[in-house]
Structures are given as C-alpha cells and as structure tokens.
Amino acid sequence: MNSEVYIKSMCGRYALNASASQVIEQFQLVAEEELRNSNRRYEKEVYPTKIEEVVARINNSNILESKPWGVSKLPINGVPLKDQVNVATIEKLVTSPLWSKALKKHRLLIPATSYFEWKEVEKYTNEKYEIFSSSQEIFAMAGLNIIYEDSDKKINDCFVIITTEANDKLKSIHHRQPGIIKKENYLSWLKNETINPKELIHQFDCNEMDYDLIGSKSKTKKQKNPSNQPTLFDLDKNS
C-alpha cells in the first residue's frame, strides 16, 4: 500500500454539545420516535478510538451510524503501521488508494459543535484551544468511512476526518483544520451519484469560526521509537 498519505495533522479531539432533536433536525435524519422525543443530549469530548455517531446515507435516507474513529493496524508493505491514522489530508484524497476508494462511495458527515487543538508555546508546554462556529451552531466535518483488513486479518469499519490547510486565523495555533461541509451541500456530499465530491469540502473562513484558550499542560520529553516499525513521521518524511 502507498505510504504517502499518512501525515500527522490536526490533534484528534472534537465535541458535540447538542440535543438529539437538534442533531436530527440539522441533518434531516430518519430516527426512531423514541430518540426523537427523548431528552438525550450529546455532551462529550470525542477522542480517537472512541465509537461515535456519524451521518451516512443508506437506502435514500440520512441515518446515524456508530463507528470507531481511526484506522489502526494498517498494513504498510507487510508491516502494521505503529500509529493510528485519524485523518485524511485533502491533498492526498485522490492519490491515495485507501482514501480515493472511500471518497467515491463511502462519504460521511461528522456532527460537531467544536474541535480542539494544542499549540506548543514552549519546548514541553502546550496550550489547548477550543475552536467553534461563530454562530454557535452544529457543523459537519467531512468524513470518510474506511473499511479494510488489518494486519490481524480482521475486517474493520471505521471513520476518518478530512483535513485542509488552516486559515490565516488558525495558523498561529495549528497548520491544519478539519474540512467542513456546508449545510446546503449535506445531501450532495452523502449521495454516491455526486461527481467531484472533493469540491464540496469547505475551509472554515476566518469570520465563520472563533476560538478560546481553555488550558495549558506540560509534557515529558518524547522517547525515540524503540522499534523498527514505520511511524507517521517516517512515512511523511519519505513521501
């Protein structure tokens, strides 16, 4: 498998702080009456490996499906990738066999109200920022449903988030940001019949988003990779 796609980008955390009815209305979901009338509320910080609700289009209807976030134990030239892959960069959507296949037929919407980034301010100190829509509304990150056989010969069904270059407002925090699908393009993004879906991926404009500093944390010195397994940094360096 081509290794050029696996680039470390965007620290992986996001949040969905909304009621079930808000999510149903925003994405025009087909939902059981019990869920529609429930007091259920999504208030959580989502991290890689966690099983989360994503929006897919099945049998001409938008529905919620639960899938783990991130590709793990991905075989690269017969060796399992050491790190989990949580994002797909927009620059490699067409050239990567793994991403391009999903882009054609397995696109998802990832509901969110904010996401988080960490900025290195000193060698071992990071600041944590929460980034959100200026309108305080739910937004949809562009996602891909990845179905693959891992190094243990197990079939996995998961999702990754597509990232783009950061806008001028965010560049001082991180060089990447999630790709956004505008509400008017939800259906086009999800439908298999759509030609050139990559063109629907939108970068949050500077006036469409805002952020807050919510904390800082010191970190210990990173250890070198003790094995000969490929890492995301190694693969990126050789691309």
C-alpha positions in Angstrom: 0.0 0.0 0.0 1.2 3.5 -0.8 2.6 5.2 2.3 2.4 8.8 1.1 -0.9 9.6 2.6 -0.2 9.2 6.3 0.7 12.6 7.6 0.4 13.7 11.2 -2.1 16.6 11.1 -4.7 18.0 13.5 -4.7 16.8 17.1 -7.6 14.5 17.4 -10.4 15.7 19.6 -13.8 17.2 18.9 -17.1 17.8 20.8 -20.8 17.5 20.1 -22.8 19.6 22.6 -26.4 19.4 21.4 -29.7 17.6 21.9 -30.8 14.6 19.9 -33.6 16.7 18.4 -31.1 19.3 17.2 -28.9 16.7 15.5 -32.0 15.1 13.9 -33.2 18.4 12.6 -29.8 19.6 11.4 -29.1 16.5 9.3 -32.7 15.6 8.4 -32.2 12.2 9.9 -34.6 9.3 9.9 -34.9 8.5 13.6 -36.9 6.3 15.8 -39.7 8.2 17.5 -38.2 7.2 20.9 -35.0 9.0 20.1 -36.8 12.0 18.5 -38.8 12.5 21.7 -36.1 11.7 24.2 -34.2 14.1 26.4 -30.9 12.7 25.2 -28.1 15.2 24.9 -24.7 14.7 23.4 -22.2 16.5 25.7 -18.8 15.0 25.3 -15.2 15.3 24.1 -14.6 12.8 21.4 -11.2 11.2 21.0 -9.7 8.7 18.6 -10.7 5.0 19.0 -14.0 6.0 20.6 -17.2 4.7 18.9 -19.2 7.7 17.8 -22.3 8.6 15.8 -21.7 9.7 12.2 -24.2 10.5 9.5 -24.4 8.2 6.5 -26.9 7.9 3.6 -28.5 4.4 3.4 -31.4 3.5 1.2 -32.0 7.2 0.2 -32.2 8.3 3.9 -29.9 10.1 6.2 -29.2 7.9 9.3 -26.9 7.8 12.3 -24.4 5.0 12.4 -21.9 4.2 15.2 -18.3 3.7 14.2 -14.8 3.9 15.8 -12.7 6.9 14.9 -9.4 6.0 13.3 -7.6 3.4 11.3 -5.4 1.1 13.3 -3.1 -1.9 12.5 -3.0 -0.8 8.9 -0.5 -2.9 6.9 2.1 -0.9 5.0 4.3 -3.2 2.9 3.5 -6.1 5.2 4.3 -4.2 8.4 1.5 -2.8 10.6 1.6 0.9 11.0 2.7 1.8 14.5 0.4 4.8 15.0 -3.3 5.1 14.4 -4.4 7.2 11.4 -7.3 9.5 12.4 -7.4 12.0 9.5 -7.1 12.1 5.7 -5.5 15.1 4.2 -7.4 16.8 1.3 -4.2 16.9 -0.7 -4.0 13.1 -0.9 -7.7 12.2 -1.3 -7.2 11.3 -5.0 -3.7 9.8 -5.0 -4.2 7.5 -2.0 -5.9 4.2 -2.9 -7.4 3.9 0.6 -8.8 7.5 0.6 -9.9 7.6 -3.0 -12.0 4.5 -2.8 -13.8 5.9 0.2 -14.2 9.3 -1.4 -16.1 7.7 -4.3 -18.6 5.6 -2.4 -18.2 5.9 1.4 -18.6 9.6 2.5 -19.8 10.6 5.9 -20.8 13.7 7.9 -19.3 14.1 11.4 -21.6 16.2 13.6 -19.7 18.6 15.9 -20.1 21.9 17.8 -16.3 22.4 18.3 -12.9 20.8 18.0 -9.7 21.1 19.9 -6.1 22.0 19.0 -2.9 22.1 21.1 -0.3 24.8 20.4 3.3 24.3 21.5 4.3 27.5 23.3 7.5 26.2 24.9 9.5 23.0 24.3 7.5 21.0 26.8 4.3 23.1 27.3 1.2 23.0 25.2 -1.9 25.3 25.2 -5.3 23.8 24.5 -7.7 25.7 22.3 -11.4 25.0 21.6 -12.4 26.1 18.1 -16.1 26.6 17.2 -18.5 28.2 14.7 -19.1 31.9 15.3 -22.8 31.2 15.0 -22.6 28.6 17.9 -24.4 26.1 15.6 -23.7 22.5 14.9 -21.4 22.0 11.9 -20.4 19.0 9.8 -16.9 17.8 9.3 -16.2 15.9 6.1 -15.5 12.3 6.8 -14.8 9.0 5.1 -16.0 5.5 6.0 -12.9 3.3 5.8 -13.5 -0.5 5.5 -10.2 -2.5 5.4 -8.5 -5.7 6.5 -5.9 -5.0 9.3 -2.7 -6.8 10.0 -4.6 -9.4 12.1 -6.8 -10.2 9.0 -9.8 -8.6 10.8 -12.2 -6.5 8.7 -12.6 -3.0 10.3 -15.3 -0.5 9.7 -14.3 3.0 11.0 -14.1 6.6 10.0 -11.5 9.4 9.5 -11.9 13.1 9.3 -10.7 15.1 6.2 -8.3 18.0 7.0 -7.3 21.1 5.0 -4.7 23.8 5.4 -5.5 26.1 8.3 -6.9 29.6 7.5 -5.0 32.7 8.5 -6.8 33.0 11.8 -5.8 29.5 13.0 -2.3 29.2 11.6 -0.8 30.5 14.8 -2.3 27.6 16.6 -2.0 24.7 14.1 -1.2 24.3 10.4 -4.3 22.1 9.7 -8.1 22.3 10.3 -11.0 19.9 9.6 -12.7 20.2 6.2 -16.3 21.4 6.6 -19.4 20.5 4.5 -21.9 23.4 4.3 -25.5 22.6 5.3 -26.8 23.2 1.7 -24.3 20.5 0.5 -25.0 17.8 3.0 -27.1 15.7 0.6 -24.7 16.1 -2.3 -21.8 15.0 -0.1 -23.6 11.9 1.0 -25.0 10.8 -2.3 -22.9 8.3 -4.3 -24.1 9.9 -7.6 -22.2 13.2 -6.9 -19.4 13.9 -9.3 -16.2 15.6 -7.8 -17.3 15.5 -4.2 -13.9 16.9 -3.2 -15.1 20.3 -4.5 -17.7 20.3 -1.7 -15.1 20.4 1.1 -15.1 23.9 2.6 -12.4 25.6 4.7 -13.8 27.4 7.7 -13.4 31.1 6.8 -11.9 33.4 9.4 -15.2 35.1 10.0 -17.0 31.8 10.4 -15.1 30.5 13.4 -13.7 31.6 16.7 -11.7 30.0 19.5 -11.0 30.1 23.2 -7.9 29.2 25.2 -9.1 26.6 27.7 -5.9 25.5 29.4 -2.2 24.5 29.2 -0.3 21.4 30.1 3.4 20.4 30.4 4.6 17.3 28.8 7.6 15.0 29.3 10.3 14.5 26.8 9.3 12.2 24.0 11.1 8.9 23.7 12.5 7.7 20.4 10.7 5.0 18.5 12.2 1.8 20.2 11.3 -0.5 17.3 11.9 -0.6 13.5 8.2 -0.2 12.8 7.2 2.7 10.5 5.7 5.8 12.2 3.6 8.6 10.7 6.7 10.9 10.8 8.8 8.4 9.0 6.2 7.9 6.3 5.6 11.6 5.8 9.4 12.2 5.6 9.7 9.7 2.7 6.7 10.9 0.7 
